[in-house]
Amino acid sequence: MSCLIYPPSRQDSAHGDNDNAGANTGEEGRDEESPISFHRAATEMPELAAWTFSITVLLVLILSSASAPYRLSSGSLAVILFISGIILIMTSSLTSRIQSKLRLKDERVPLPRPTLYYSDFLGNRRALVRQIWKKGLPIMMLLWFRVELYEHIIKHTRCSSLSEVVLLPLMISLYEFWKFNWSKRKSSYEQGNSVWELVSQFCISTALFIAWLAIKPVQNGWKSSIICPIVTNERQVLLLLEILATIIDSAIVVMAEKLANMPIRQSSGPILPFTTKWGLILLGTTISWAIGKSGAYLLSTPNEEPLFSADIFSNFDMIILPSLLVSISIISASKWLQSTKAFSPLFVISMLATGYTLHSHIAPLPGYRPPVSFVAGILAAILFHSVAVLYGGHTLLVDYLRPFNRSGPVDLELALGSIYMIFSLSSLVLAILYIILGGENISGHPINALMVQGRQLHAQWLAEARYSIDLQGAVSEYTERYGLLPPPGFDVWYEYATNRSSPIIDNFDQIHQDLLPFRTLAPSTLRHLTNSMASSQWNDIATVVVRNGIAETQPGIIPTHRWMIEGIVQMITPFAQYLPDMDLAFNLNDECRVSVPWDRIQEINHTAKKNLSSRDYPMSHVWSKDRSLSWALSRSNDRLVHSHFTEKSRRDTFHTIVSESCPPSSAARTQYQWKHDTLCSKCAEPHSMGQFLQNWTLSGDICHQPDLADLHGFFIAPSAFKVSRKLLPVFSQSKVYGFNDILYPSAWNYMEKARYNPSDENPDPCYEDKENTIFWRGTTSEGFSEAGEWQGMARQRLLHLANNNTNPVSVLLPRRSEGIYSYYTFSPSAISQSIGAKVSIGIAEDVARCGAKDCSIQRRELGITNRVQFDEHWRHRFLFDLDGAGFSGRFLPFLQSNSLPFRTAIFRQWFDTRIMPWLHFVPQDIRFHDFWSTLGYFAGVRMVDEAGKVTKVLMKPHHREGRIIAREGRKWAEESLRKEDMEIYLFRLLLEWGRLTDDRRDELGFTG
């Protein structure tokens, strides 16, 4: 494949642009080759180079769709360009050596003198140096600025509305037209075929831009819920920056083409090859960028990000591949430019980027695929492929009609061109088939199937949770499940649980999973760590001390958190007499605290499982004597201060801490969803059924969800986060997947800080009698925002989605055929009016945990509403619950009510293993792409006119299904989530903890 417009041949070079004359008369066109003409290189290299370039660009597009280096912004780009520069220089040097050896072996042609080919360009050395600076320095300056601009654009892709790549050919064609007119006035431009060439370039690049505009509606259903603020005009600002980036890119291309045509001699040796020039430019750009950034970094505040993040080097393997691709693309482009102008490579880049965007949005990928309008999809496919076919057809026609291009065999060129045409036509047919056959027709609504599945799974789980019917059966079931005997006191716990009608006797897997790693630590080590963690208030750890059957709080607890530890003491008191002496270290913060890296925790768990054993001979079921002596230091104020934690507040935790709990090959550690304006459907696919959340447990697994890095305040910038990377026995109320805290029932729920207590003034009506409203009131407590971090936090995204959404949304609705459903796209303004329920979601009183301008921006963007009494929640049919800095303390009261609770959460609590989504509550994905579809299912969807009158019912409300879930959730909460169940869970947990901290733990076990 050669040029879109017939490539300037050697015969035409005399009629070309004066700026390019040197290249086409023999100098630049061969600055990378030996003076000896090789027939094969002259006839086949440009075509092979064009295909190599195209394939490389396509690989870059695929890699960039979910590439980890993109989150490192300008730092990673600078490193990629630096490595690419080194590769280019090394490649050029190696090529020169090979060519030198070939010259020496060729006895037919004597070695030429340098002046034989370059005498017209040598001149004065000082003049040559001035030319180097004149041509090279502006490119470096533009690249330097472009690197910085790249960082800002990448960080604000949520507001992106333009593709710089698609505009590049159009900008270049306009520049060429301007240059033609200017040169014509100067009488320095020979017309020849130039007018036809310029018109063709402009028409084909304009057609490609129109095709890209036609593809834009195809992407409507793929918009994410990350906020692009309206009040800051950020979308308009980013559009101007994207246009500026396009202008800079165009200037770089023009200057690069001129630099390629300018011979630069290294001292008295040969002319520098094109790749060497670009290698030096990339090195110069990155070195100057690093020097400039170093100065800015030294003058910056301590909170500023470092010049080069440590993640650049931890992900060095991910930096190498883009560097190689950039190098290969530059090398292949340099070969291709020997027979064409810069317009052709730029057009190929734009065409591949546009085609990749089209196919990535219409291809029938696994999982949820947002709807594509049939008309918009067909129009986009036809327009784009028409441009592609026109490009290839024109190229083949020109090559066929121009015999003087055939200095050698043309079979390869025609074959490659034919392959291109076949590929383009096949792509068109495939795209049309995707659109015609890819419309997702679903038999039956997924929520119906999910409700049936939830009931079946819960019945199966419940049968296993209480398989035993007596104490001996419970001992046998425990031994079979966990590989060792129950701890001493198990008989007392069994009686305690059965006397309180616990529906769960056997399934306490959460306790086993939480405590398993600690079997690798000696009892004395566990006791020492517990004591040392509580040695300083900075650690935000407080202990509960159990001595002689009495639980007490540690002295000197922070007053604001004393209620929490006192609540835990109240929870322990009913069974404290049956516990051995022990100390317990409780986390005072909302956030979880212990995150051991994946490789280390895998090794720990493997060792712990090997150490598990059930003894057939009699074991002791009596605790060791004088246990209180081993805990003596915990009650003393004369302790050394130990700090086991590292301060990580108000900064990214996903990539530096959280993702490290995943395998090295996982998506969380190898990919990055840098396109914040696009929904990552493949991230949600493993735990979803279409648009709806199916597997609640798997949805909490971060390892297949790299986009979570920008979807919750805990991952973006937690307000208070002190974390340990080593295993510590910290008891926490909730934790995120991969953390190693020990879960316990929260004192907030036990003490009923948020209480379900309907009254005559605030009754809890039946489901049908409630106000048809989805309701949430809360604060922006999820994380700290001072530089726009709030735009990705879950609470703010829900507020924006419900009140002033700016993106189209997809809703699953029935078709005319009975029982068949399809996804439909609603405009932002139409969706809230079409849903059959009122939406009352707002910030109570004021925004919180923000700094700089972010507080005022959030007030203006999200709005403020009045706080309501907690008991007023019961008026509303649908109650939304989502966690903040930690777990939500309102979910249990919601579950106890007659309302239908919607829940989204990344934090898991002690009871999450015993509640079932779609049976006890309505789960919501953290991305909220299922919000309107789920609400539409329960509340109905209709069409309304401008006066608000219903003109057509699109889907009837499913009141019966909503009532069933609300009833089952309430019933199960009354059976298994009572205060008594919290005591039962904690009692069993502390018996296990007592054995772990006993010096004779391998000898302790209850045999029955």
Secondary structure, 3 states (H helix, E strand, C coil): CCCCCCCCCCCCHHHCCHHHHHHHCCCHHHCCCCCCCCHHHHHHHHHHHHHHHHHHHHHHHHHHCCCHHHHHHHHHHHHHHHHHHHHHHHHHHHHHHHHHHHHHHCCCCCCCCHHHHHCCCCCCHHHHHHHHHHHHHHHHHHHHHHHHHHHHHHHCHHHCCCCHHHHHHHHHHHHHHHHHHHHHHCCCCCCCCHHHHHHHHHHHHHHHHHHHHHHHHHHHHHECCCCCCCCCCHHHHHHHHHHHHHHHHHHHHHHHHHHHCCCCECCCCCECCHHHHHHHHHHHHHHHHHHHHHHHHHCCCCCCCCCCCHHHHHCHHHHHHHHHHHHHHHHHHHHHCCCCCCHHHHHHHHHHHHHHHHHHHHCCCCCCCCCCCHHHHHHHHHHHHHHHHHHHHHHHHHHHHCHHHCCCCCHHHHHHHHHHHHHHHHHHHHHHHHHHHCCCCEECCHHHHHHHHHHHHHHHHHHHHCCCCCHHHHHHHHHHHHCCCCCCCHHHHHHHHHHCCCCCCCCCHHHHHHHHHHHHCCHHHHHHHHHHHCCCHHHCEEEEEEECCEEEECCCCCHHHHHHHHHHHHHHHHHHHHCCCEEEEEECCCCCCECCCHHHHHHHHHHHHHHCCCCCCCCECCCCCCHHHHCHHHHCCCCCCCCCCEECCCCCCCCCCHHHHCCCCCHHHHCCCCCCCECCHHHHHHHEECCEECCHHHHCCHHHCHHHHHCCHHHHCCCCCEEECCCCCCEECCEECCCCCEECCCHHHHCCCCCCCCCCCCCCCCHHHCEEEEEEEECCCCCCECCCHHHHCHHHHHHHHHHCCCCCEEEEEECCCCCEEEEEEECHHHHHHHECCEEEEEEECCCCCECCCHHHHHHHHHCCECCCCHHHHHHEEEEEEECCCCCCCCHHHHHHCCCEEEEECCEECCCHHHCCECCCEEECCCCCCCHHHHHHHHHCEEEECCCCCEEEEEECCCHHHHHHHHHHHHHHHHHHCCHHHHHHHHHHHHHHHHHHCCCCHHHECCCC
